[in-house]
Every structure is written in C-alpha cells, then in structure tokens.
Amino acid sequence: MTTLKLGPLADERPAKLTIELPAAVLRDLKIYGALLAQSSGDAEPVEPARLIPPMLERFMATDRGFARARKTAFQSRGGASE
C-alpha cells in the first residue's frame, strides 16, 4: 500500500478562492485523490478542491524558512494578530 503524506481530511467550513492550475497539476491531484480514497477504503476519489487546502497547510507547516519569517514578521508587528 502507498503511504501518502495526507491522512483523513478535516471537514471544515472553507473560504472561497478561485485559482487556475496547470493541466498536469490537476491530473496529478486527481490521481492523488484516487490513491487517497483507495488507501482509506473509500469508493469515490477525493476531489482536487478538497486536497489543495490540507496540502498547502502541510507544506507551510513543514517549511522552516516560512516559519522563521512568519515568526519574525509577527514579532515586528509587536505581537498583534490580524
């Protein structure tokens, strides 16, 4: 069985965002969704729109440069949250 970085997807209220993807990226998202469904025993593939948020979240959570820059930016604003 293939081990994927994403596990079960949270069912959260989304914010609407419209983007354009290269065809190759959309194709790979569809394949990923099918593999994720297969690994969890679901009959239907996971739609690409449901994959993108957790993928971006995981990417940003593991990007050390982003974490340092975010921390620095937060501290330079005096700790104020947006």
C-alpha positions in Angstrom: 0.0 0.0 0.0 1.2 3.5 -0.8 2.0 5.8 2.1 0.7 9.3 1.5 1.6 12.4 3.4 -2.1 13.4 3.8 -4.3 11.4 6.1 -8.1 11.8 6.6 -9.3 15.2 5.6 -11.0 17.5 8.1 -14.5 18.7 7.3 -14.1 22.4 7.9 -16.0 25.4 6.7 -14.0 26.7 3.7 -13.3 30.2 2.5 -13.9 30.5 -1.3 -10.9 31.0 -3.5 -10.7 30.6 -7.3 -7.4 29.6 -8.9 -6.2 28.3 -12.2 -3.9 25.2 -12.2 -1.8 23.7 -15.0 -3.4 20.7 -16.5 -0.6 18.4 -15.2 -1.1 19.6 -11.7 -4.9 18.9 -11.9 -4.2 15.5 -13.4 -1.8 14.7 -10.5 -4.3 15.9 -7.9 -7.0 13.6 -9.4 -4.5 10.7 -9.2 -3.6 11.6 -5.6 -7.3 11.8 -4.7 -7.9 8.4 -6.2 -4.9 6.9 -4.3 -6.0 8.6 -1.0 -9.5 7.2 -1.4 -8.1 3.7 -2.2 -5.8 3.8 0.9 -8.7 4.7 3.2 -11.2 2.2 1.6 -13.5 4.9 0.1 -15.2 4.1 -3.2 -15.1 7.7 -4.5 -11.9 9.6 -5.2 -11.3 12.7 -3.2 -11.9 15.8 -5.3 -8.9 18.0 -6.0 -10.6 21.0 -4.3 -10.6 19.1 -1.0 -6.9 18.1 -1.4 -5.4 21.6 -2.0 -6.1 23.1 1.4 -4.5 20.3 3.5 -1.6 20.1 1.1 -0.9 23.8 1.4 -1.3 23.6 5.1 1.2 20.7 5.4 3.6 22.4 3.0 3.6 25.6 5.1 3.8 23.8 8.4 7.0 22.0 7.2 8.6 25.0 5.5 11.3 26.1 8.1 12.0 29.3 6.2 8.4 30.3 6.2 8.1 29.5 10.0 11.1 31.7 10.8 9.9 34.6 8.5 6.3 34.4 10.0 7.7 34.5 13.5 9.9 37.5 12.6 7.0 39.3 10.9 4.8 38.6 13.9 7.3 39.9 16.4 8.0 43.1 14.3 4.3 43.9 14.4 4.5 43.9 18.2 2.7 40.6 18.6 -0.6 41.9 17.1 -2.7 39.4 15.4 -4.5 40.1 12.2 
